[in-house]
């Protein structure tokens, strides 16, 4: 797993260039700490579906059942641009 916060900081000019990859065990612990288990059905989304596919890959890497993984490829690009879809604001 790539540390995207580090990449974003780099893009803002705050740190030197460095990629940090996490082990499969660290990735698994990260998902489990957020309540995602292999028994869960998971639907990922992001702005246009590309970053969400990374989550699917990492979930599969740590043993999640592929039949329980889906990517909403239209993601926010599709949902947020429609007038008939609800959007919850904080």
N, C-alpha and C positions, 0 to 999 in steps of 0.2 A: 504494500500500500504506500502510496506517495503522500508525503506530508504537504497537503495543499496550502495550509496556512503559511508554511515556510515559503512556498512558491509565490503566494500572494505578497508576502512581505518583500520578497526579492523584486517583484514587479514594481513595488512602491519605492525601491531603492534603499530599503532598510537593512538588508543583510547581504552577505556574499552568496554566490551561487552554490547550492548544495542540495542534492536529493537525499532524502532519508527514507529508506524502505523498511517497513515493519515485517516481522516474521508472521507466518500463518497463525501461530499461537497468540501473538499480540493482536492481530486482526480479529481473531475469534473472541478474545477477551473484550475488545472494544465493542463489538456487536452485542455480546451477552450483557455487558454492563448497561447497555441501553435497552435491554429487554427483548432483543431479537434472538430467537432460538431456532434450531433446525425444524421444529414442529410448526413454525409460523409460515403462513402465506405472506409473501412480501411483494409489494408493488412499489417500484422505485420511480422517481421522476426528478427532473431538474428544470433548467430553462428550456432546453430543446431535446433532451433525452440522451445526450452523449455522456455526461458525468454520471448519470444514473446507471448506465451500462457498466461503469467501473465498479459500482456497488454490487451489481449482479455477479460480476466476475469474482470479486473478493468473497462474496457469500458462497459461491460455488467452490472456491479454493479451500474454504474452511469446512466443507462437507455439507452445505445446505442442499436439500433436495431440489434439483433443477425444475421439477414439476411444480414446485411451490414459489418459483421466482418469475416475476413479470416486470417488464419495463413499459411504462406509459410513455411511448416514444414521442407523442405530441406534446407532452409535458406542459409546462406553464405557457409556452409559446401558443399552444392551441387553446388551452383552458382560459387563460387570461385575456385573450383577444376576442372571446365570444361574449355577446351581450346577454345570452340566456343562461350563463353559468354563475353560480353563487361564488362570491369571494368574501372570505371572513377577514376582517381587519381587527388588529389588536386595539 
